[in-house]
């Protein structure tokens, strides 16, 4: 379902939009508890000391948190684990919005930048490895003991239709970028996607551009992979049984400014090889140094007959490196 607030009372600006109620919004931690984003005390105190309207200052800080560390998120996920107390959601879309799976687009005049709220279909709606006609399979935690708390089952799924698949989740990415590549003709599809991954990719784009590496398009070669699809690669020895792709916090990416479907020459040596993938890994190192809460895995992959070089990026919560990255 794709909900657009055509009948809602439109608010004058982003500050009015956010000031209607307190906001507590955070991504789920590995253990499944919420990590709320709160307004920094020092910033609010400074505003009060200088006579600035504290409500306006707090609303500005809340707006920044909604758009992520990069400032480029364009969608936020609502679920039981990602705590949200946002009266505007009910005012714009009705009291049941937070509990009715769908994509809720905030009116342009109600937010300074485009923004959508996505409510998840609970994980328990998956029956016998499927939701409707869409095959998902079984997560590692459903079949055997967990390796760690980072491998708990996803909290739920984004319902993606042919109509809403191009919904922006950030300045450079859309839902469709992260869909599993099989079952092309089956709709709706179901997607697991963590906002922290999107935020990290946006920060990487900023970092690369700041270091003289032009990035107009960061292509996602593989984003979310259902366990059913991932298992096909496991049988061939290609994909790890506990792949982070199954948890919506990993992506295999490459820079493709010219649109030829392969990595560009990023280091200026007039060749395209694993050294260009290393340029992406270097950006990961700088982003993680600046944002330790986004630490995760990074792997460098060489080209083969099927694809050019690429880098794996994830936000698993602990540092991991492979492929001589």
C-alpha positions in Angstrom: 0.0 0.0 0.0 1.2 3.5 -0.8 -0.4 6.2 1.2 -0.3 9.9 0.3 -1.6 12.5 2.6 -4.0 14.3 0.3 -6.7 14.9 2.9 -4.3 15.8 5.8 -4.1 19.2 7.4 -0.9 20.6 5.9 1.5 22.2 8.2 3.5 25.4 7.3 7.0 24.2 7.7 9.3 21.5 8.9 9.6 23.0 12.4 5.9 23.2 12.8 5.6 19.6 11.5 8.0 18.3 14.1 7.1 20.6 17.0 3.6 18.9 17.3 5.0 16.3 19.5 8.1 14.7 21.1 10.1 12.5 18.8 12.1 9.5 19.9 13.4 7.6 16.9 16.3 5.2 16.6 17.5 2.1 14.7 17.2 -1.2 16.4 20.4 -2.4 18.1 21.7 -5.9 17.6 19.8 -7.1 20.6 16.6 -5.6 19.3 16.3 -2.7 21.7 15.8 0.8 20.4 18.6 3.4 20.4 16.8 6.7 20.5 18.1 9.8 18.8 17.9 12.7 21.3 18.7 16.4 21.0 22.2 17.1 22.3 21.9 18.8 25.7 24.6 21.3 25.0 23.0 22.5 21.9 19.6 23.0 23.6 21.2 24.6 26.6 23.1 27.0 24.4 20.0 28.0 22.7 18.3 28.7 26.0 21.2 30.7 27.3 21.2 33.0 24.2 17.5 33.6 24.3 16.8 31.5 21.2 13.4 29.7 21.2 14.2 26.3 22.7 11.2 24.7 21.0 12.5 25.8 17.6 16.0 24.7 18.4 14.8 21.3 19.6 12.7 20.9 16.5 15.7 21.7 14.3 17.8 19.1 16.0 15.0 16.6 15.7 14.7 17.3 12.0 18.4 16.6 11.6 18.0 13.3 13.4 15.2 12.3 11.1 17.4 12.9 8.0 20.3 10.9 9.4 23.9 11.6 10.0 24.4 12.3 6.3 21.3 14.6 6.2 20.3 12.6 3.1 17.9 10.0 4.4 14.4 10.4 2.8 12.6 7.6 4.6 12.4 6.3 8.2 11.2 3.0 9.4 8.4 2.6 12.0 8.1 -0.6 14.0 7.8 -2.0 17.5 11.6 -2.1 17.9 12.3 1.3 16.3 10.5 3.4 18.8 8.6 6.4 17.6 6.4 8.8 19.4 5.3 11.1 16.6 1.8 12.6 16.8 2.1 14.0 13.3 2.0 10.5 11.9 -1.5 10.0 13.4 -2.6 13.5 12.4 -1.6 13.1 8.8 -2.4 9.5 8.2 -4.8 8.3 11.0 -4.5 6.7 14.3 -3.7 3.2 12.9 -0.9 4.4 10.6 2.0 3.2 12.9 0.4 -0.3 12.9 -0.7 -0.5 9.2 2.1 -1.7 6.9 2.7 0.8 4.1 4.7 3.8 2.9 3.4 7.2 4.1 4.7 10.2 2.1 4.8 13.5 4.1 3.4 16.4 2.1 6.0 18.6 0.5 4.7 21.7 2.4 5.0 19.9 5.7 8.7 19.1 5.5 11.8 21.0 4.5 13.0 18.0 2.5 11.2 14.9 1.1 10.4 12.4 3.8 8.4 9.2 4.1 7.6 6.9 7.0 7.6 3.2 6.3 5.8 0.8 8.6 6.8 -2.8 8.5 4.8 -6.0 8.1 5.7 -8.1 11.2 8.1 -11.0 10.8 5.5 -13.3 12.1 3.4 -12.8 8.9 5.9 -15.1 7.1 4.4 -18.6 6.9 6.2 -21.7 5.7 9.0 -19.5 4.3 6.6 -17.2 2.2 4.4 -14.2 2.4 1.8 -14.7 -0.2 3.5 -15.8 -3.4 6.8 -14.3 -2.5 9.4 -16.9 -1.3 11.6 -15.7 1.5 13.0 -18.9 3.0 14.2 -19.2 6.6 16.7 -17.1 8.5 19.6 -18.8 10.4 18.0 -18.1 13.7 14.9 -20.1 12.7 16.8 -23.3 12.0 19.6 -23.3 14.6 21.1 -21.5 17.5 22.3 -17.9 16.9 26.0 -17.2 16.5 25.4 -13.9 18.2 22.8 -11.3 18.9 23.6 -9.7 15.6 21.9 -12.6 13.8 18.4 -12.3 15.4 15.6 -12.5 12.9 14.6 -9.3 11.2 11.8 -7.3 12.9 9.7 -7.2 9.8 9.5 -6.4 6.1 8.9 -3.5 3.8 6.1 -4.3 1.4 7.3 -3.3 -2.0 4.9 -3.0 -4.9 5.4 -2.3 -8.6 4.0 1.2 -7.9 6.0 2.1 -4.8 9.4 0.4 -5.7 10.9 3.7 -6.7 10.2 5.5 -3.4 13.4 7.3 -2.4 15.0 6.1 0.8 17.8 8.7 0.6 19.2 11.3 -1.8 20.9 8.7 -4.0 19.0 5.4 -3.4 15.5 4.0 -3.8 13.8 0.9 -2.5 14.3 -0.9 -5.8 18.1 -0.6 -5.5 18.1 -3.1 -2.6 15.5 -5.7 -3.8 16.6 -9.4 -4.2 17.1 -10.1 -7.8 15.0 -13.2 -8.2 11.2 -13.6 -8.6 11.1 -10.8 -11.1 7.4 -11.1 -11.9 6.2 -11.6 -8.3 4.5 -8.6 -6.6 4.5 -7.5 -3.9 8.0 -8.2 -2.9 9.3 -8.0 0.7 12.5 -6.2 1.7 14.6 -6.0 4.8 16.6 -2.7 4.9 18.4 -0.9 7.7 18.6 2.9 7.6 22.2 2.8 9.0 23.4 1.1 5.8 21.8 3.8 3.6 23.3 6.5 5.8 26.8 4.9 5.6 26.6 4.7 1.8 25.6 8.4 1.6 28.4 9.3 3.9 30.8 7.4 1.7 29.6 9.3 -1.4 30.2 12.6 0.5 33.7 11.4 1.6 34.7 10.3 -1.9 33.7 13.5 -3.5 35.5 15.4 -0.7 38.7 13.5 -1.6 38.5 14.2 -5.3 36.7 11.0 -6.4 33.7 12.0 -8.4 30.6 9.9 -7.5 27.5 10.7 -9.4 26.1 7.1 -9.1 27.0 4.5 -6.6 25.4 1.3 -8.0 24.1 -1.5 -5.7 25.0 -4.8 -7.3 23.5 -6.8 -4.5 21.5 -5.4 -1.5 19.0 -7.5 0.5 19.1 -11.2 -0.3 16.3 -13.5 1.0 17.6 -16.6 2.7 16.0 -18.6 -0.1 18.0 -16.8 -2.7 21.2 -16.7 -0.6 21.0 -20.5 -0.1 21.3 -21.0 -3.9 24.8 -19.4 -3.6 25.6 -21.4 -0.5 25.1 -24.6 -2.3 27.5 -23.5 -5.0 30.0 -22.3 -2.4 29.4 -18.7 -3.4 27.6 -17.0 -0.5 28.1 -17.4 3.2 25.4 -19.2 5.1 25.1 -16.3 7.6 25.5 -13.5 5.0 24.7 -10.0 6.3 22.7 -9.4 3.1 19.9 -11.5 4.6 19.6 -8.9 7.4 19.3 -5.8 5.3 22.5 -4.2 6.5 24.9 -5.1 3.6 25.4 -4.0 0.0 27.9 -4.8 -2.7 28.6 -1.5 -4.5 30.7 0.1 -7.2 30.9 3.6 -8.7 29.3 3.7 -12.2 29.1 7.3 -13.3 29.1 6.4 -17.1 26.3 3.8 -16.7 28.2 0.9 -18.3 27.3 -1.5 -15.5 30.9 -1.8 -14.2 33.2 -0.1 -11.8 34.8 3.2 -13.1 38.5 4.0 -12.9 38.6 5.7 -9.5 42.3 5.9 -8.9 43.2 7.4 -12.3 45.6 4.7 -13.4 43.6 4.1 -16.6 42.7 0.5 -15.5 39.7 -0.9 -13.7 40.6 -3.5 -11.1 40.7 -4.3 -7.4 42.6 -1.1 -6.7 39.5 0.9 -7.6 37.5 -1.2 -5.1 40.1 -0.3 -2.5 39.3 3.4 -3.1 35.8 2.5 -1.7 37.3 0.6 1.3 39.5 3.7 2.1 36.3 5.8 2.2 34.8 3.2 4.6 37.7 3.5 6.9 37.3 7.3 7.1 33.5 7.1 7.6 33.9 4.6 10.4 36.5 6.7 12.1 34.2 9.6 12.0 31.1 7.5 12.9 32.1 4.5 15.1 28.4 3.6 15.5 28.4 2.6 11.8 31.3 0.1 12.1 30.9 -3.0 10.1 32.4 -5.3 7.5 34.2 -4.3 4.3 35.5 -6.6 1.6 37.3 -6.0 -1.7 36.4 -8.2 -4.6 38.2 -8.6 -8.0 36.5 -8.7 -11.3 35.3 -12.0 -13.0 33.4 -12.9 -16.1 30.1 -11.9 -14.5 31.0 -8.6 -13.0 33.7 -6.0 -12.5 35.4 -5.2 -9.2 33.3 -4.1 -6.3 33.3 -3.6 -2.5 31.1 -5.2 0.1 29.9 -2.7 2.8 27.9 -3.5 5.9 26.9 -2.2 9.4 27.1 -5.4 11.4 28.3 -3.5 14.5 31.8 -4.9 14.6 34.8 -4.4 12.4 35.5 -7.1 9.8 37.8 -7.0 6.8 38.6 -9.5 4.0 39.8 -9.7 0.4 43.0 -7.8 1.5 40.9 -4.8 2.2 
